[in-house]
Amino acid sequence: VTSYWTSCARMFDNHKHVTRLLGRGRRELLHLDPELAATLDVFLDRFFISRIGTHLLGANFLQHFPQPSGVRKPAGVALGVLQETSPARFVRDLSETLRSSDPSLTARVELDAAEEVTLVYIPIHLHGILREILNNALAAASKVALQQGREPEPVRVSVHRGQFGVFVTVADRGAGIDSPELVWGWGSLQGRGSCSSASLGSGDRGDHGDDDPELDWSDTELQDSPNKRLLPLGFGLPLSRLAARYFGGDLRLQTLVGYGTNAYVHIPD
């Protein structure tokens, strides 16, 4: 058991930057042959579905079996196992963290949570999904307000329990999405100019250099690096939707061009 625990911990550390490497690899391959896009997207869908399951099994093993003396537990493992989780608390924390870490996010968050809804879920996945859509909604609302020379409209978030689980709605006034079907593609950076929440994608609200910090939130870096984000490779939304659907939920968008976008997250109870 000790040897397996050590090998599993080493595997977690060695695979911390897989998402960034795959994103760069996809981008470079498409420069050589754009017709590879469909094949690469099928591969990425299958790869990340498998990766979510493998990560879940590994995190549970590392969390529940004794840690060998002298071996460091990978960061974030404690957040990768089922436990009581509060979506409203994540929204509150994220609204403060995102706005304090990026001065360009001037829009504020209005949270409507009639009660402190909790459920048993994987915290690192829920945190990643909510951060993705909140970050994009704040960026969209802030950018539109700056362009129009006015105060930004608030991003409105509601968290409620329904018959089939918990539902989170994030609504922004970020001008909507010109081509909403395109934002779900791996590597899609469609619609930056539209300022919509979804079209911006994770980290897509600006052009960052290769030294920009990144976070594969399905991996082990969240615990030590809560302010990091994915490089602008267009993986944020498709990865968020895969994670939601893997656990029986979903992530959907409803947009009105010239007005804004609503993102709906279903979290099964």
Disulfide bonds with the S-S distance in Angstrom:
none
